[in-house]
């Protein structure tokens, strides 16, 4: 369903976090993942008629998913018996993640398995277009080296380290970079929403209908999940948590404002407050109990809690998930955030909110982008 935005029709970018009921095609793929079957055997296993199976197999054949083999054990006269099997090495969707610190791409087959992966470090000063162009070429080369079939790719999901709204032209820019290798449609969104989607689908948020994802890395972002949907708001810019103002902070942000959460709770900000050069040094200082480093981490958690409390008061999620490079290196910040958030909420009210670390940060954003390409709902 489309919504109006200043007289302009816009399409919501909302992703389902809970897998829907399997289609017949998906049931066939699942059955064939266990071995080969004749048509009669498949009909029996799935409880369907031959005509229904035939229509579904036709759709799968067009997508290059199913192969037909002659049964080698057939003896005697008569027509050879065909056995159905999954075609190996067919790529279904691609996922790309361009974050501030790295670039990652994955290729995923129709069973949801990752069959190729390319990862690179990234200089935040470089343009994301340059990083994506190199990543696209590298993934295409790896897929070719592995003998994967790329002619049946049905969708490409891309997460970018920038605010992505409904009227932005990022999709056309990305399509220009990917069409040399693949003709599939492109979905582009903020990399934090891609991370939240994967975490809600397969990670710390699995099975939770109402949750709030907070990302603490070289930037700060958030994503609200309501009724099993990652929400993007009326314009698509929902989740720009890092640019909410923190009381009593007057630090200058690159966005032009002062006092943004990102100036207190991002990795560069926390390292500066702790008097260390980088994230590795910060983690070591926190681990040995350095008072300045622990104070910087708690200050960051308190600032995140101050901003997040407004979200919690409005939506009352049952879980807050903390992802990103900062909690991965300094897990103490998760408990700090739990304590600080409790202090911000109304006393005596049984909020029953868990604050937990994300568990899929390694390749979660790129896989989230691939999931978005598969499940994008208009």
Long-range contacts (C-beta under 8 A, 24 or more apart in sequence): 3-234, 5-166, 5-167, 5-234, 5-235, 8-167, 10-166, 10-167, 10-235, 10-236, 11-166, 11-378, 12-232, 12-377, 12-378, 13-166, 13-187, 13-189, 13-193, 13-232, 13-236, 13-376, 14-229, 14-230, 14-231, 14-232, 14-377, 15-193, 15-197, 15-229, 15-230, 15-371, 15-372, 15-375, 15-376, 15-377, 16-228, 16-229, 16-375, 16-377, 17-197, 17-200, 17-201, 17-205, 17-225, 17-228, 17-229, 17-230, 18-201, 18-207, 18-209, 18-228, 19-201, 20-375, 24-48, 24-52, 24-56, 25-56, 25-59, 25-60, 28-53, 28-56, 28-57, 28-60, 28-66, 29-60, 29-65, 29-86, 29-110, 29-111, 30-111, 32-66, 32-84, 32-85, 32-86, 33-86, 33-111, 35-85, 36-69, 36-83, 36-84, 36-85, 37-83, 37-84, 38-71, 38-81, 38-82, 38-83, 38-84, 39-82, 39-84, 42-84, 57-84, 63-90, 63-110, 63-152, 63-154, 64-90, 64-149, 64-151, 64-152, 65-90, 65-110, 65-152, 86-110, 86-111, 87-149, 89-115, 89-146, 89-147, 89-148, 89-149, 90-148, 90-149, 90-152, 91-115, 91-116, 91-143, 91-148, 91-149, 91-150, 91-152, 91-153, 92-152, 92-153, 92-154, 92-155, 92-374, 93-153, 93-154, 93-155, 93-156, 93-157, 93-184, 93-370, 93-373, 93-374, 94-139, 94-153, 94-155, 94-156, 94-157, 94-178, 94-182, 94-184, 94-370, 94-373, 95-156, 95-157, 95-158, 95-159, 95-194, 95-366, 95-367, 95-368, 95-369, 95-370, 95-371, 95-372, 95-373, 96-132, 96-135, 96-136, 96-139, 96-156, 96-157, 96-158, 96-159, 96-366, 96-369, 97-158, 97-159, 97-191, 97-194, 97-363, 97-365, 97-366, 97-368, 97-369, 98-122, 98-128, 98-131, 98-132, 98-135, 98-158, 98-159, 98-160, 98-161, 98-191, 99-159, 99-161, 99-191, 99-217, 99-218, 99-365, 100-124, 100-161, 100-217, 100-218, 100-219, 101-217, 101-218, 101-325, 103-131, 103-132, 103-134, 103-135, 104-135, 104-363, 104-365, 104-366, 105-135, 105-136, 105-138, 105-139, 105-366, 106-363, 106-366, 106-367, 106-370, 107-139, 107-143, 107-148, 107-150, 108-367, 108-370, 114-363, 114-367, 115-146, 115-148, 116-142, 116-143, 116-146, 116-148, 117-142, 117-363, 117-366, 118-142, 119-363, 124-161, 124-218, 128-160, 128-161, 128-162, 129-173, 129-177, 132-158, 132-174, 132-177, 133-177, 136-177, 136-178, 136-180, 136-181, 137-181, 140-181, 150-181, 150-182, 153-182, 153-183, 153-184, 154-184, 154-373, 154-374, 155-184, 155-185, 155-186, 155-187, 155-373, 155-374, 155-376, 156-182, 156-184, 156-185, 156-186, 156-187, 156-373, 157-186, 157-187, 157-188, 157-189, 157-194, 157-368, 157-369, 157-370, 157-371, 157-372, 157-373, 158-186, 158-187, 158-188, 158-189, 158-369, 159-188, 159-189, 159-190, 159-191, 159-192, 159-193, 159-194, 159-195, 159-365, 159-366, 159-368, 159-369, 160-188, 160-189, 160-190, 160-191, 161-190, 161-191, 161-219, 162-190, 163-190, 163-237, 163-240, 164-188, 164-189, 164-190, 164-236, 164-237, 165-235, 165-236, 165-237, 166-232, 166-235, 166-236, 167-235, 167-236, 168-236, 184-373, 187-369, 187-372, 187-373, 187-376, 189-232, 189-369, 189-372, 190-221, 190-239, 191-365, 191-369, 192-221, 192-222, 192-223, 192-239, 193-223, 193-230, 193-232, 193-239, 193-368, 194-364, 194-365, 194-366, 194-368, 194-369, 194-372, 195-223, 195-323, 195-358, 195-360, 195-361, 195-364, 195-365, 195-368, 196-223, 196-225, 196-230, 196-321, 196-323, 196-368, 197-223, 197-230, 197-368, 197-371, 197-372, 198-360, 198-364, 198-365, 198-367, 198-368, 198-371, 199-321, 199-323, 199-358, 199-359, 199-360, 199-364, 199-368, 200-225, 200-228, 200-230, 200-321, 201-368, 201-371, 202-360, 202-367, 203-321, 203-358, 203-359, 203-360, 203-364, 204-319, 204-321, 204-356, 204-357, 204-358, 204-359, 204-360, 205-319, 205-321, 208-317, 208-318, 208-319, 209-318, 210-315, 210-316, 210-317, 210-318, 210-319, 211-317, 211-318, 211-319, 211-320, 211-321, 212-308, 212-311, 212-312, 212-315, 212-317, 212-319, 212-320, 212-321, 213-320, 213-321, 213-323, 213-358, 214-241, 214-304, 214-308, 214-320, 214-321, 214-322, 214-323, 214-324, 214-337, 215-323, 215-324, 216-265, 216-266, 216-267, 216-300, 216-304, 216-322, 216-323, 216-324, 216-325, 216-326, 216-327, 216-333, 217-266, 217-267, 217-324, 217-325, 217-326, 218-266, 218-267, 218-268, 218-325, 219-262, 219-266, 220-261, 220-262, 220-265, 220-266, 220-304, 222-308, 222-311, 224-311, 224-315, 224-317, 225-317, 226-315, 241-307, 241-308, 241-311, 242-266, 244-307, 246-303, 246-306, 246-307, 247-306, 249-303, 261-303, 261-304, 261-307, 264-299, 264-300, 264-303, 265-300, 265-301, 265-303, 265-304, 265-326, 266-326, 267-325, 267-326, 269-300, 270-296, 270-297, 270-300, 270-326, 271-296, 273-299, 273-300, 279-325, 279-326, 279-329, 280-329, 282-329, 282-330, 283-329, 283-330, 286-330, 286-332, 294-332, 297-330, 297-332, 297-333, 297-336, 298-336, 298-340, 300-326, 300-333, 300-336, 301-333, 301-336, 301-337, 301-339, 301-340, 302-336, 302-340, 304-337, 304-340, 305-337, 305-340, 305-341, 305-343, 305-344, 306-340, 306-344, 308-337, 308-341, 308-344, 309-341, 309-344, 309-345, 312-341, 312-345, 312-351, 312-353, 313-345, 313-346, 316-351, 316-353, 317-353, 318-352, 318-353, 318-354, 319-353, 319-354, 319-355, 319-356, 320-353, 320-354, 320-355, 320-356, 321-356, 321-357, 321-358, 322-355, 322-356, 322-357, 322-358, 323-357, 323-358, 323-361, 323-364, 324-358, 324-361, 325-361, 327-357, 327-358, 328-357, 328-361, 331-357
